[in-house]
């Protein structure tokens, strides 16, 4: 059985309950006490604003992001940096994401925004116009490619390009006919769903079902499951949040379809644990991809990550959002180091972040690193590599020849940008 996951909401002094249901945006703050170090400046306090989906459909992949940021601030404190953070909830509502970002900048006066949201694109233009440094994960749209103030911990992924990685992997695992699902409202989701089909075809497989226009966050997946069955798919990927992906797994089972290969971009670790007993049962045999090292690899970086989570009261397998929050703080600290001054201005911090040439996400990118000024070379993550795990026997195991599996960009193959 999975280890029980516990989140202690009162670990750090100053952590307040998130009252998302009470207003259009919610805010909470936590602080980590820094220790003196020759690296950082414990006398200076930096404030990060976390823009994330605590409630609404995207909460299934983002609601644990505060714990990831909290773990990151603990790690930063070990290097002498004192960082506190405040949280603004987008409620997964396109009309609220901008006001949430404005709250962080205009009311909370943050030094930088940590964006872990499926709707970051709704606030990106304003944040860029205001010259606000943004770190986070490019999970939503193309603004991470074009906005020079925004920096993603797994790179500004260009989802209009296609790599061999996905197709090579599902072929290696025995697939012959692939189905693909993505959200219409999210450019990265829609484009990734199309790219997966092209990658599969490049590997000599059939792309029997492609739906890149599914309603955001919906769990009404029965028609999709029927269509996939009729198309004869024996593999699929769902470029969606865990709630949609797990619902599709269950719907396929009801249709008598057990794919040889099911690959999900989110749901690994704690996400699957929190999805409930039904999800645990349905996900056995499912593959999960990550651009960061899974903790089952037991590297120095994953052990440090788990130590940081434990230090702030989180036990059990980490979630995608915890990886995202933790690595985002690591990137912010690398920017501070590159700035070479205590309390850099916003423009100085943006320039410093752009000068980071070998970001390794606190070691979680393994042997690959990112040049933060590269806006064209990252397609499928650093080195076009993914770490693959498989849900098996109540836990996760790494996949042979896929820790990581890396590919190349396919010349002449592109996806039409989502409108």
N, C-alpha and C positions, 0 to 999 in steps of 0.2 A: 504493500500500500504506500501511497505517497506520504511523505512527511507532512505533518500538520504545519500550516503556515500561520504565523502570528505577526500582527502588526501592532506595536504598542504606540498608541496615539499620544502618549504623554512622556515619551522618552526624553525629549529635550525641553528645557524651560523655555516658555514662550510659545510653544506649539499650541495653536488654537483649533477648535473644531471647525471644519469646513461647512459653512451654512449655505450651500449652493441653492437650496430650495427657497431661501428667503429673499433673494434679490436677483437682478439680471446677471450680476457677476458676483462671485464669492472670493473672499480674500482671507488668507491665513498666513501666519509667519512663523518661522522657526529660526533659531540661530545656533551656530556651532561655535564652541569656544576654541579659539586658535591657540596653539602652543608656540612659543617663541622659536624662531629658526633663522638661520642666515639667508634662507631662500625668500621667505615672505616677510610681511610686516604685520605682526599681531596687533599693533595699535590701530591699524586702519581697518574699518569694517566696510565690506562690499555688500551690496544688496542686489540679488537676482530676482527677476520677476518671472514666475513660471506661468506661461500661457498654455492651458491644457484642457482636455475634455473630461472633467470629473463626472459629469452627468450627461445623459442623452445617449444616443446609439453608439457613439465612439468611445464611451467610457469603458467598454469591455476590453479595450486595448490600452487605454491611457490613464485610468483612474489611480494606478499605483505610481505614477510619475513623481508625486511629491516624495515618496520614500526613496526613489532613486536619486533625486536631487539632494535629499538629506544625507544619503550615504556619500555623495560626492563632496558635500561640505565637510563631512567628517574627514575624508581623505585629504582635502585641502588644508584642514587644520593641522594635520601631521607635518605639513610643509610650512606652517607658520601663517597661513592665510585665514582670516576670520571672515566668513561669509554667512549672511542670513538670506532668507528668501521669503517672498510673498507669492501667493497663488491667486490667479484669476481664472474662473471657470467659463469656458465658452458655451457650456451646456449643449455642445454639438449643434449650435444654432448659428447659421450664417449671419443673422442680424445682430448677434451678441459678440462675435469674435472681435470686432473692431472696438466696441466699447470696453471689452475686457482688456485689450491691449492699451487703450487710452488710460484706463484706470491705473495700470502698472506704471506707465510713464509719467502721467500728469499728477496723479495723487500719491503714488507710492515712491516716485522718484528713483526708480531702479537704475543701476549702473548698466545692466544689460538684460535682455529678455531671453529666457530659455523657452523655445517653442517646441512643444510636443503635442501636436494637434492635427487632426485630419482637416482642419479648416484654417490653418495658418494663412493660406493665400488670401483670406478675407481681410487680414490686417496688414499684410506685407507691404503694400504700397505706402500706407501711412507710416509704418515704422521706418521705411526707407527714406521717405520725405523728411522725417524728423531726425534722421541720422542716428538711429538707435542701434547699437550692436546687438545682433541676434545670433545665438548659438542654439543648436537643437538637432532635429532629425528631418531630413527632406522626404517626408512621407506623404506629402499632400499635392504639391504642384511645382511648376517650373520656376517660381520666383527665387528659389535657392540657386538657380543658374544665373539669373540676370541681376539680382539685387546684391551689390557688392558689400553690403553691411551684414549679410546673412551667411552663416557658416554651419554646415552639417557635419556631424561626427562620423558619418559613413560616406561623406562626399555629396556634392550637389548632383545627384544622380540624374542623368539624361535618359528618361524613360521612353523617348522617341526612337532611341537606338536599340539594337538587339544584339545580345551576346549568345554564344553557344552553350553557356553554362547550364541553363535549365534543360534544354533539349538533350544534352549529353547525359545529364543526371538521370532523367526519367527513362531514357533508353537503356542506360546501364542497369537500372532496376527492373527492366522487363516490360516497359510500356510499349504499346503499339498505336493506340488511338487516344488522343488527349482532349479533355474538355477544359475550358478556362472561363472564369467569372470575375468581373470587376464592377466597381461602382461608377455610375454615370457622372456624379457630381465631383468626384475626386480625379483630377487629371492623372496623377501618378497611378492610381488604381486602375483606371480605364486603360491607360497606355500599357501598363505592366501586363494586364490580361491579354491584350493583343500581341505584345512582344513574346509572351510565353508560347502562344500558338505558332508564331513565326519561327521561334527557336526550335520547337518540336518538329516542324516541317523540315527545317534545315538539317535535323538529325535523321531524316528519313522516316519520320512518323506521320501519322494522320492527325490533323486538328479537326476532330469531328464536331465539336461544339464550341463556339466562342460567343460570349455575351459580355460586352464591355459597357453595358448601359443599365445595370441592375440598380434599383432604388437604394439609396444610401441607408445602411443600417437595417434593412429589411430582413426578416426571417421567413418571409413567405416564399420559400424555396421549392415547394412541391412541383411547380411547373418546370423549374430548372432541372430537378432530378428526373422527371419524366422525359424531358427533352434529351438529357444526357444518356438515359437508358436507350431511348429510341435511336440515338446516334451510335450506339455500340461502344461508348468510351470505356477504356479499362484503366484510365489515369485521369487525374484532374488537378488543377490548382485553383484556389480561390483567393484572389488578391483583395481580400476584404478583412473586416474586423472579425475577431473570434466568434462573436454571436452568430454572424451569418455563416461562417465556415462550418461551425459545429452543427448548426441546423441543417446544412446541406449534407453533411456526413450522415446524419440520422435519416434524412429524407431518402437518400440513395439506398440506405439499408432497407428502408420500408419498401422500396421498389425492387429489392432483391439484387442490388448492384453492390458488389464489393470490389472497388478498384484495386488493381495490383499496386498502383502508386498514387498516393494522395499527398500533395505538397502544399503546405500552408506557410505564409510568411510571418504570421503571428500565431500565438497560442502555445509556444514552447514554455516549459517550466511552470511557474506560478500561475500563468494565464489559464492553463489547462486545469490546474488544481482548483482555481476559483470558479470555473465554469460549471461545477457541480458533478455529481456522480454519473449522470447520463453522458456528459462530455468525456469523462475519463474512460468510460466503457467504449463509446463510439470511436475514440481516437487511437485505440490500440492498433499499431501497425502504420500509423500516419507519420509522414516525414515533416519536419519543421526546419526551415532554413533561417540562418542568421548571418549577418555580416560580422558579428562578434563571436569570440570563442565561447562555446557552451561550457558550463561549469564541470560537465562530465570529463573534460580534458584534463582537469586538475593541474593547470599551469600556474606559474607564479602570479600571473595577472588575474586569473579567475579566483584564486585563493585570496588575493588581496581584495577583490570585489566582494566576495562573501564575508570577509572579515569586516569590511566597511558596512555592509548591510546588517550584520549581526550587532555591530557597535551602536546602531540606531534602532535596534529592536526588531529587525526583520529576520525571520528564520524560514527555512524552506527554500524551494527552488526560486530563482529570480524571474521576474517578468520582463517582457519586452520593454515596458515603460520604465522599469528600474534600470535596465541597461541604458536606455536613452537618457534618463536624468543624470545618472552617474557619469556617463561619458561627456555629457554636455558641460557639467561643472569642470571636468578634467580639461576640456578645451578652453573654457574661460580662464582657468589657471594658467594654461600654456600661453594664452594671450597676455596675461599679466606679466609673466616672465619675459615674454618677448618685448613688452613695452619698456621694461627696465626702469620703471618709475612707480612710486606709490601713488595710487589714485589717478591713473591716466584719464584724460578727457575721453569723451565718446569717440571722437575722430582718431585720437591716438590709439585707442583700443582696437578700433576697426583696422587701422593700418597694421597694428601689431598682430592681430589674428591672421590677416592676409599674409604676413611674413613667416608664419609657421610652416615649415617645409616638410616636416616628418612627424605629423601627428599620429600617434599609435593608440589613442583612446585608452590611456592608462595601461597599455600593453594588450588590450583585448582585441586589437586587429591582428595580432600574431606577428608574422614576419612582414606584413604589408603595412605601409604608412601612407598618409595623405599629404599632399601639398595643397594647403588651403587657398592658394591663389589659382589653382587649376580649375577652370570652369568648363572644360570641354572633354577632359580625359577620363572622367569617371562615369561609367555606364551601369555596371552591375555591382557596385561597391568597389572597394580598393582591390585592384588587380582582377576585377570581375570574378571575385571569389565568394563562395558561400560555405559556411559550416553547416553540415546536415546532421540532425539528430532524428531518432525514431522513437516513438512512444512504444514501450515494450515492457511487459511484466510489471506494470504499475510504476514505471519510471521512464527514464530516457537513456538511450545508448547512442554513442557516436556511430556514424556509418562508414564502413570501410571505403577507402579511396575517395572520401568526401569530407575530410576534416583538415583543410577545406578542399572543395572541388573548384577549379578555376577554368575560365574560358576566355574567348577572344571576341571582339566585336565582329559581327558578320558584315562584310562589305556590301553596300548597296541595299541593305535591308533596314527600313525605317518604319515607324508607326506614325500615322497621322496624329498631330497634336489634338488632344481633347479640347472641345470647344467650351 
